[in-house]
Amino acid sequence: MGQQAMIPKVQVFLSTYNGDKYLSQQLDSLINQSNVEVSILIRDDGSTDGTLSILQSYKKIYDCVDFYCGNNEGYAKSFLHLLTQNVKADYFAFCDQDDVWLPEKLSHGIKKIRENITVKNKKKPVLYATALKRVDENLNFLSMQRFKKLNLSLGAEFTRHRLAGCTFIFNSSLYLLLQKAYSVQELVCSHDRLATILCLSAGGKVIFDNNSYILFRRHSTNASVDGVVFVRKILKRFNYFMINSGKDHRLAETVFKYWRDFIDKKNYKIFCDIISYKKNIKRRLCLSISKEIDCGFWYYNIFIRLMILIKKF
């Protein structure tokens, strides 16, 4: 009985949208996670295919599966809505509808989190992420994505988000910070980027595992994005900043406004530097040469610094 009580409880959040082709494979891989007690909460984002029929059949068979339906809001808002549900667990995880998890994905991540907990940080947010094993539609291996030159700092996260939310496992401290995100109307940010920013902002720890315990399915419709050449990458980011001018600046303002009480004092400076950078050329120059603006790639750092100088950051 005592051994059973020690098994960690994990709440998996899954957003679905027209995912009937691969959903059953993913659900089976979640249910078959080893050495954890899994609960799966699903929000359907307005599917029009057979997704709801699959969810209904799994809910009838498995007590650990539950779902509810909502209007189509897009994956980011859908995940944030899931976070508003008042669930109890030891750990929490995000999940995409079309991947396949290896049986040890959750238990290995929890082990890594526990290894990093100390007396000083036990109440702080902790976020675990991994590399990705990319596979094709039939689960044939394509490549490993290990996010080379990864910089796990708050400044780097505001510069460029790189981690994959479908690999995330996090503790209750971070879950509590994320719960009110859906109600923040001016927040324009993916759930996984917000989780990373809040974790780092609050003085928490982000753990990156260079191994992968997920088969990350890449479809023919999006395969071209992965192989894009250097110049196209830069042009893509330039267009992003032109279309979304000031988006990262507004994100810093929003996080500081609504989560200010939880931000670690040592992180106040990077927030203030980003929030106030448009006021004058001196502030823009200071931010553009800041060591905090470093996502790990020199060419991207140069590009971001230029965007700061022309007030497009």
C-alpha positions as CSV (number, residue, x, y, z in Angstrom):
1,M,0.0,0.0,0.0
2,G,2.9,2.4,0.9
3,Q,4.6,1.7,-2.4
4,Q,1.4,2.5,-4.3
5,A,1.1,5.8,-2.5
6,M,4.6,6.8,-3.7
7,I,3.7,6.6,-7.3
8,P,3.5,10.2,-8.6
9,K,0.3,11.5,-10.0
10,V,0.6,13.3,-13.3
11,Q,-2.0,15.4,-15.0
12,V,-1.6,15.5,-18.8
13,F,-3.2,18.4,-20.7
14,L,-4.1,17.7,-24.3
15,S,-5.8,20.0,-26.8
16,T,-7.4,18.3,-29.9
17,Y,-8.5,19.7,-33.2
18,N,-9.5,17.4,-36.1
19,G,-6.9,14.9,-35.0
20,D,-8.7,11.6,-35.6
21,K,-6.0,10.2,-37.8
22,Y,-3.4,9.7,-35.0
23,L,-5.2,10.5,-31.8
24,S,-5.7,6.8,-30.7
25,Q,-2.0,6.1,-31.0
26,Q,-1.2,9.0,-28.8
27,L,-3.9,8.2,-26.2
28,D,-2.7,4.6,-26.0
29,S,0.9,5.8,-25.4
30,L,-0.3,8.1,-22.6
31,I,-2.4,5.4,-20.9
32,N,0.6,3.0,-21.0
33,Q,3.1,5.3,-19.2
34,S,5.1,3.4,-16.7
35,N,5.5,4.0,-12.9
36,V,3.1,6.9,-12.8
37,E,-0.6,7.5,-12.2
38,V,-1.8,9.3,-15.2
39,S,-4.9,11.5,-15.7
40,I,-5.6,12.9,-19.1
41,L,-7.7,16.0,-19.5
42,I,-8.6,17.0,-23.0
43,R,-10.1,20.1,-24.4
44,D,-11.5,19.8,-28.0
45,D,-11.1,23.0,-29.9
46,G,-14.1,22.6,-32.2
47,S,-13.3,19.5,-34.2
48,T,-15.5,18.6,-37.2
49,D,-14.0,15.1,-37.9
50,G,-14.1,11.9,-35.9
51,T,-12.1,13.2,-32.9
52,L,-15.1,13.5,-30.6
53,S,-16.1,9.9,-31.2
54,I,-12.6,8.7,-30.3
55,L,-12.6,10.8,-27.1
56,Q,-16.1,9.5,-26.1
57,S,-15.0,5.8,-26.6
58,Y,-11.8,6.3,-24.6
59,K,-13.7,8.0,-21.8
60,K,-16.1,5.1,-21.6
61,I,-13.3,2.6,-21.3
62,Y,-10.7,4.4,-19.2
63,D,-11.4,6.3,-15.9
64,C,-8.2,8.3,-16.4
65,V,-9.5,10.0,-19.6
66,D,-11.8,13.0,-19.5
67,F,-12.7,15.7,-22.0
68,Y,-14.8,18.7,-22.6
69,C,-15.6,20.8,-25.7
70,G,-15.0,24.5,-26.5
71,N,-15.2,27.0,-29.3
72,N,-12.3,27.1,-31.7
73,E,-9.8,29.4,-30.2
74,G,-6.5,28.0,-31.5
75,Y,-4.1,25.7,-29.8
76,A,-2.5,28.3,-27.5
77,K,-5.8,29.6,-25.9
78,S,-7.1,26.0,-25.8
79,F,-4.1,24.9,-23.7
80,L,-4.4,28.0,-21.5
81,H,-8.1,27.1,-20.9
82,L,-7.1,23.6,-19.8
83,L,-4.9,25.3,-17.2
84,T,-7.9,27.0,-15.6
85,Q,-9.3,23.6,-14.5
86,N,-8.7,23.1,-10.8
87,V,-7.0,19.7,-10.9
88,K,-4.8,18.0,-8.3
89,A,-1.6,16.3,-9.2
90,D,2.1,16.1,-8.3
91,Y,3.2,17.0,-11.8
92,F,1.7,18.3,-15.0
93,A,2.5,17.8,-18.7
94,F,1.5,19.2,-22.1
95,C,0.7,16.9,-24.9
96,D,0.1,17.2,-28.7
97,Q,-2.5,15.0,-30.4
98,D,-0.4,13.4,-33.0
99,D,2.9,12.3,-31.3
100,V,3.7,9.0,-29.5
101,W,5.2,8.9,-26.1
102,L,7.7,6.2,-25.0
103,P,6.5,4.4,-21.9
104,E,9.2,6.0,-19.6
105,K,8.7,9.6,-20.8
106,L,6.9,10.8,-17.7
107,S,8.7,8.7,-15.1
108,H,12.1,9.7,-16.4
109,G,11.2,13.4,-16.5
110,I,9.9,13.2,-12.9
111,K,13.1,11.5,-11.8
112,K,15.2,14.4,-13.3
113,I,13.0,17.0,-11.6
114,R,13.4,15.3,-8.3
115,E,17.2,15.1,-8.7
116,N,17.2,18.9,-9.1
117,I,15.1,19.8,-6.1
118,T,17.0,21.2,-3.1
119,V,16.0,22.6,0.2
120,K,16.4,26.1,-1.2
121,N,14.4,25.6,-4.4
122,K,11.7,23.1,-3.4
123,K,8.9,25.7,-3.6
124,K,10.2,27.2,-6.8
125,P,8.8,26.4,-10.3
126,V,10.6,23.6,-12.1
127,L,10.2,22.8,-15.8
128,Y,11.6,19.8,-17.6
129,A,12.0,19.6,-21.4
130,T,13.8,17.2,-23.8
131,A,15.2,16.8,-27.2
132,L,12.9,15.6,-30.0
133,K,13.1,12.4,-32.0
134,R,11.5,13.4,-35.3
135,V,9.6,10.8,-37.2
136,D,7.5,10.7,-40.4
137,E,3.8,10.0,-40.5
138,N,4.5,6.3,-40.2
139,L,6.8,6.8,-37.2
140,N,10.0,6.1,-39.2
141,F,13.0,7.9,-37.8
142,L,14.0,11.2,-39.5
143,S,16.4,13.0,-37.2
144,M,17.2,14.2,-33.7
145,Q,16.6,17.8,-32.7
146,R,18.7,18.6,-29.6
147,F,18.4,22.4,-29.7
148,K,22.1,23.0,-30.0
149,K,23.6,26.1,-28.3
150,L,20.6,26.3,-26.1
151,N,20.7,29.1,-23.6
152,L,18.2,28.7,-20.7
153,S,18.0,32.2,-19.4
154,L,15.1,34.7,-19.2
155,G,16.7,37.1,-21.7
156,A,17.2,34.3,-24.1
157,E,13.6,33.3,-23.8
158,F,12.4,36.8,-24.6
159,T,14.8,36.7,-27.6
160,R,13.6,33.4,-29.0
161,H,11.6,30.5,-27.7
162,R,13.1,27.2,-28.7
163,L,11.9,24.4,-26.4
164,A,9.0,22.1,-27.4
165,G,6.0,22.3,-25.2
166,C,5.0,18.7,-26.0
167,T,8.0,17.5,-24.0
168,F,7.2,19.7,-20.9
169,I,6.7,18.3,-17.4
170,F,6.4,20.8,-14.5
171,N,5.6,21.0,-10.9
172,S,2.6,22.5,-9.0
173,S,4.4,25.8,-8.3
174,L,4.5,26.5,-12.1
175,Y,1.0,25.2,-12.6
176,L,-0.4,27.7,-10.1
177,L,1.4,30.5,-11.9
178,L,-0.1,29.5,-15.2
179,Q,-3.7,29.1,-14.0
180,K,-4.7,32.7,-14.5
181,A,-3.1,33.2,-17.9
182,Y,-6.4,32.5,-19.8
183,S,-8.1,35.4,-18.2
184,V,-5.4,37.9,-19.2
185,Q,-7.0,39.3,-22.3
186,E,-3.9,41.2,-23.6
187,L,-1.7,38.1,-23.4
188,V,-0.6,36.9,-26.8
189,C,1.8,34.0,-26.3
190,S,1.9,30.3,-26.7
191,H,1.3,28.2,-23.6
192,D,4.8,26.7,-23.7
193,R,6.6,30.0,-24.1
194,L,4.6,31.5,-21.3
195,A,5.4,28.5,-19.0
196,T,9.2,28.9,-19.7
197,I,9.1,32.7,-19.1
198,L,7.1,32.4,-15.9
199,C,9.4,29.6,-14.6
200,L,12.5,31.6,-15.2
201,S,11.0,34.9,-14.1
202,A,10.1,33.4,-10.7
203,G,13.6,32.2,-10.1
204,G,12.7,28.6,-11.0
205,K,14.8,26.0,-12.9
206,V,14.5,24.8,-16.4
207,I,16.0,21.4,-17.0
208,F,16.9,20.2,-20.5
209,D,17.4,16.6,-21.3
210,N,19.5,15.9,-24.4
211,N,17.7,12.5,-24.8
212,S,14.2,12.1,-26.3
213,Y,11.3,10.1,-25.0
214,I,8.8,11.2,-27.6
215,L,8.2,10.4,-31.3
216,F,7.6,13.8,-32.7
217,R,5.6,13.3,-35.8
218,R,6.4,15.6,-38.8
219,H,3.8,15.8,-41.6
220,S,4.4,16.3,-45.3
221,T,2.6,19.6,-45.1
222,N,5.1,21.1,-42.7
223,A,8.3,19.2,-43.5
224,S,9.6,22.2,-45.6
225,V,9.8,24.4,-42.5
226,D,12.5,22.2,-41.0
227,G,14.9,22.2,-43.9
228,V,14.7,25.9,-44.6
229,V,18.0,27.5,-45.5
230,F,19.8,30.2,-43.5
231,V,18.6,33.2,-45.7
232,R,15.0,32.1,-45.6
233,K,15.2,31.7,-41.8
234,I,16.4,35.3,-41.5
235,L,13.7,36.6,-43.9
236,K,11.1,34.7,-42.1
237,R,12.0,36.2,-38.7
238,F,12.2,39.7,-40.3
239,N,8.7,39.3,-41.7
240,Y,7.6,38.1,-38.2
241,F,8.9,41.2,-36.6
242,M,7.4,43.5,-39.2
243,I,4.0,41.9,-38.8
244,N,4.2,41.5,-35.1
245,S,6.0,44.7,-34.3
246,G,6.4,45.1,-30.5
247,K,5.0,41.7,-29.6
248,D,7.9,40.7,-27.4
249,H,7.9,44.1,-25.8
250,R,4.2,43.8,-25.0
251,L,4.7,40.3,-23.7
252,A,7.3,41.6,-21.2
253,E,4.8,44.4,-20.1
254,T,2.0,41.9,-19.7
255,V,4.0,39.4,-17.6
256,F,5.4,42.2,-15.4
257,K,1.9,43.6,-14.9
258,Y,0.1,40.4,-14.0
259,W,2.8,38.3,-12.4
260,R,5.0,41.1,-10.8
261,D,4.5,39.8,-7.3
262,F,6.1,36.4,-8.3
263,I,9.0,37.7,-10.2
264,D,12.4,37.1,-8.6
265,K,14.0,40.4,-7.7
266,K,17.2,39.5,-9.7
267,N,15.0,39.5,-12.8
268,Y,13.5,42.9,-12.4
269,K,16.3,44.5,-14.5
270,I,15.7,42.5,-17.7
271,F,12.0,43.3,-17.5
272,C,12.6,47.0,-16.9
273,D,15.2,47.1,-19.7
274,I,12.8,45.5,-22.2
275,I,9.7,47.5,-21.1
276,S,11.5,50.9,-21.2
277,Y,13.7,50.3,-24.3
278,K,11.6,52.5,-26.6
279,K,11.8,55.6,-24.5
280,N,15.1,56.9,-26.0
281,I,18.1,55.9,-28.0
282,K,20.3,55.4,-24.9
283,R,17.9,52.7,-23.6
284,R,17.8,51.0,-27.0
285,L,21.6,51.0,-27.2
286,C,21.9,49.6,-23.7
287,L,19.4,46.7,-24.4
288,S,21.0,46.0,-27.9
289,I,24.4,45.4,-26.3
290,S,23.1,43.5,-23.2
291,K,24.5,40.1,-22.6
292,E,21.0,39.0,-21.7
293,I,20.0,39.1,-25.4
294,D,21.5,35.8,-26.4
295,C,19.5,32.9,-27.7
296,G,22.7,30.9,-28.6
297,F,23.0,31.8,-32.3
298,W,25.2,34.7,-33.2
299,Y,23.4,35.6,-36.4
300,Y,20.0,35.6,-34.7
301,N,21.4,37.7,-31.8
302,I,22.7,40.3,-34.4
303,F,19.3,40.3,-36.0
304,I,17.5,40.8,-32.7
305,R,19.8,43.7,-31.7
306,L,19.0,45.4,-35.0
307,M,15.2,45.0,-34.3
308,I,15.7,46.6,-30.9
309,L,17.5,49.6,-32.5
310,I,14.6,50.2,-34.9
311,K,12.0,49.6,-32.2
312,K,10.5,46.5,-33.7
313,F,11.4,44.1,-30.8
